């Protein structure tokens, strides 16, 4: 099963932002940032792009899919 892992906390620490500051920059709540960092909430594509923009990084550097992707063909 695939799981979305993230490095939001690490990038936030790098840029010395609090959860509340990051939340304000992307138009979300501090609670949403906490949930994302804990892996309890997968952000929308729009929210993930906003987070990446704040950090000046690609979405793929901040969020990664672990567990492999399977290609199943329909028969």
Secondary structure, DSSP 8 states (H G I E B T S, - for coil): --EEEE-HHHHHHHTT--HHHHHHHHT--HHHHHHHHHTS----HHHHHHHHHHHTS-HHHHEEEES--------
